[in-house]
Amino acid sequence: MDSSPPAPADSPREDGESQRPSIKVAATSPTAFTNLIAALALLACFFLPHSVGCNDRTLSPLAVSVGIIGESNKPTEILMLAVLWPFALAAATLIVFAVLVVLRPPWYWRALFALPLGSAGILSVIWLMFLFVGTDASRVAMATAAIVWPTATCVGARMWWLYRRGDVMAAATWGHGMFCVLAAFSLRWFWFPPITRIVWGGYLAIASALCMMLASWTWTTRARYDLYDRSTAPAAFQISLRQIVIGIALTAVALTYWRVLGKR
């Protein structure tokens, strides 16, 4: 009995009738333009002042990474580079969309689905490294799991249900959106070394991460039309009652975390 998922409802036709857009049209389309700009904005924040440390020094992500690499070779401190993962996510998103704009391939939906799956795999490996590298790092890993796993489990279950139904782009949007929101949290609290306050570059980075989440909403309605096949009109953006309920629940959880962590 075949237990494989059904073919994605938004996968391209293989009958040769698709009309690929030009590189210029694809690059200026709502899907590519919004995702490229949001990812580029977050990546640019890597070089901007992010926060003020406990020593009253203004830090940028670049300065922090150089400081960690240059001042210590201890595994625990080298692993602290993991706090920079939101910028790696931005770089991966930028590269994926640049490739899709240039190639406009029939496998665009696989590339977009690979973004959240790859993020989950890499962050899981980093988490396991923290868990076993030392006592202090293990505590950080367990605390992070207690905060992240409940929401990640719900989103993962939602992604699996959408994937089994054949709605691959919706599954990819949910996954990528979760990592963008998690990136915003990471840029606010999970920082090394400890910070006393965020400066303008940090707020811009958080806003850019949230813009990446909003940009991913184009995947379900316009990705095929903008990146591969102009022969069919883009689907209308619709939100069902179930999606509203799930979205409100996840927003409530996120705001609760935001307030609780803000009191620490």
KASULLIN-V225795 format. One record per pair of residues at least 24 apart in sequence whose ideal C-beta (glycine too) atoms are under 7 Angstrom apart, sorted by the first residue. I is the first residue (numbers start at 1). J is the second residue. Records with the same first field share a line. If there is no record, write none. Layout:
BEGIN
I = J, J
END
This chain:
BEGIN
5 = 163, 164, 166
6 = 166
7 = 166
8 = 109, 166, 168
9 = 166, 167
10 = 109, 168, 169, 224
11 = 109
12 = 106, 224, 228, 229
17 = 231
18 = 228, 229, 231
19 = 229, 230, 231
20 = 104, 228
21 = 104, 226, 230
23 = 101, 102
26 = 101, 104, 226, 227
27 = 101
29 = 226
30 = 218, 222, 226
31 = 218, 219, 222, 223, 226, 227
32 = 97, 101, 226, 227
34 = 215, 218
35 = 93, 97, 215
36 = 94, 97
38 = 208, 211, 212, 215
39 = 90, 93, 94, 212
40 = 94
41 = 208, 211
42 = 86, 87, 90, 205, 208, 209, 212
43 = 87, 90, 91, 94
45 = 201, 204, 205, 208
46 = 87
48 = 201, 204
49 = 199, 201
50 = 198, 199, 201, 202, 205
51 = 191, 195, 197, 198, 199, 202
52 = 195, 196, 197, 199
53 = 193, 195, 196
54 = 193, 194, 196
58 = 199
60 = 201
61 = 87
64 = 192
75 = 133
76 = 133, 134, 136, 137
79 = 129, 130, 133, 137
80 = 192
82 = 126
83 = 186, 190, 191, 192
85 = 123, 186
86 = 183, 186, 187, 209
89 = 119, 179, 183
92 = 118
93 = 212
100 = 227
104 = 227, 228
105 = 228
106 = 228
108 = 223, 227, 228
109 = 168, 169, 223
112 = 169, 172, 219, 223
113 = 168, 171, 172
115 = 172, 176
116 = 172, 175, 176, 179
119 = 179
147 = 257
148 = 182
151 = 178, 250, 253
152 = 178
154 = 250
158 = 246
169 = 219, 220, 223
170 = 220
172 = 219
173 = 216, 217, 219, 220
176 = 216
177 = 213, 216
180 = 209, 210, 212, 213, 216
181 = 213, 254
183 = 209
184 = 209, 210
189 = 261
END
